[in-house]
Amino acid sequence: MDGALQQIGLTTPQYAVLNFLRTEPGASNAELARRSFVTPQTMQGIVVALERSGFVVRAPHAKHGRVQTTELTDQGRTVLAAASTIVAGAEARLRAASAPLDPQAVTATLLRLAEALR
C-alpha cells in the first residue's frame, strides 16, 4: 500500500489526513494530530507537505485567530479518490488472504492484539 500511494505522491499518514478531512473539513492541526496519533509538530510537517502539493488549503479559524483550519482542494479530492482505490484494493487482498480462516477467530485475535496495545 505504501509503495502504491507513493506512486501518486502520498504517504500513508498523508492519506489518513486527507481521508479525515473528507469527513471533517476545517479540522485544526491539533485535531488532525490527535486523530492520527502524532505530535502537533509532526502533523505540521504533514500538512505543510500536503499544502505544497496543492492537496489542502489552510485559513485562519473564524473565531480563534491563532488556529488554522485545513480543507481539501479539488486536487486533494482527486488524489484522495485515487488513494482510496489503492487502499480498498489492499484491504480486499487482505480479506481474500484470510478468507479460509474462521472470521470469528480472526476477529478475536485482532481484538486481543488491540487490547495488548492499550
C-alpha positions in Angstrom: 0.0 0.0 0.0 2.8 2.4 0.9 4.5 1.9 -2.4 1.3 2.3 -4.4 0.5 5.5 -2.5 4.0 6.9 -3.2 3.4 6.5 -6.9 0.6 9.0 -6.7 2.6 11.4 -4.4 1.2 10.4 -1.0 2.5 8.7 2.2 0.2 6.6 4.3 0.0 9.4 7.0 -0.9 11.9 4.4 -3.7 9.7 3.1 -5.0 9.4 6.6 -5.1 13.2 6.9 -6.9 13.6 3.6 -9.4 10.9 4.4 -10.1 12.6 7.8 -10.5 16.0 6.1 -13.1 14.4 3.8 -15.4 13.8 6.7 -14.2 16.7 9.0 -13.5 19.6 6.7 -11.9 22.6 8.5 -10.1 20.5 11.1 -7.3 22.2 13.0 -3.7 20.9 13.2 -4.3 19.8 16.8 -7.4 17.8 15.8 -5.5 16.2 12.9 -2.6 15.3 15.2 -4.9 13.7 17.9 -6.8 11.7 15.2 -3.5 10.5 13.7 -1.8 9.7 17.0 1.2 12.0 16.1 2.6 15.1 17.8 1.3 18.5 16.6 4.9 19.2 15.3 4.8 16.0 13.1 1.3 16.9 11.9 2.6 20.4 11.0 5.1 18.8 8.6 2.5 16.5 7.1 0.1 19.4 6.5 2.8 21.7 5.1 3.7 18.9 2.6 0.1 18.4 1.6 -0.3 22.2 1.2 2.8 22.4 -1.0 1.4 19.6 -3.2 -1.8 21.6 -3.6 -4.0 18.9 -1.8 -5.1 21.2 1.1 -5.5 24.8 1.9 -5.3 26.4 5.3 -7.0 29.5 6.5 -7.4 31.3 9.9 -10.2 30.0 12.0 -13.2 32.4 12.1 -13.3 32.6 15.9 -9.8 31.6 17.0 -7.2 33.8 15.3 -4.2 31.6 16.0 -5.9 28.4 14.9 -5.6 27.4 11.2 -8.3 25.3 9.6 -7.4 22.8 6.9 -9.6 21.8 3.9 -9.3 19.6 0.8 -8.8 21.3 -2.5 -10.2 19.9 -5.8 -6.8 18.4 -6.4 -6.8 16.9 -2.9 -10.2 15.3 -3.5 -8.9 13.8 -6.8 -5.8 12.3 -5.2 -7.9 11.1 -2.3 -10.2 9.2 -4.7 -7.2 7.5 -6.3 -5.7 6.7 -2.9 -9.0 5.3 -1.6 -9.0 2.9 -4.6 -5.5 1.8 -3.7 -6.4 1.3 0.0 -9.6 -0.6 -0.9 -7.5 -2.9 -3.1 -5.1 -3.6 -0.3 -8.0 -4.3 2.1 -9.6 -6.7 -0.4 -6.3 -8.6 -0.8 -6.1 -9.0 3.0 -9.6 -10.2 3.2 -9.0 -12.7 0.4 -5.8 -13.9 2.1 -7.7 -14.6 5.3 -10.9 -16.0 3.6 -10.2 -19.6 4.6 -9.8 -18.6 8.2 -12.7 -18.6 10.7 -13.9 -15.0 10.8 -14.7 -15.2 14.5 -11.2 -16.4 15.2 -9.7 -13.6 13.2 -11.9 -11.0 15.0 -11.0 -12.5 18.4 -7.3 -12.4 17.5 -7.5 -8.8 16.3 -9.3 -7.7 19.5 -6.6 -9.4 21.6 -3.9 -7.6 19.7 -5.7 -4.2 20.0 -6.1 -4.8 23.8 -2.4 -5.7 24.1 -1.5 -2.3 22.5 -3.6 -0.4 25.1 
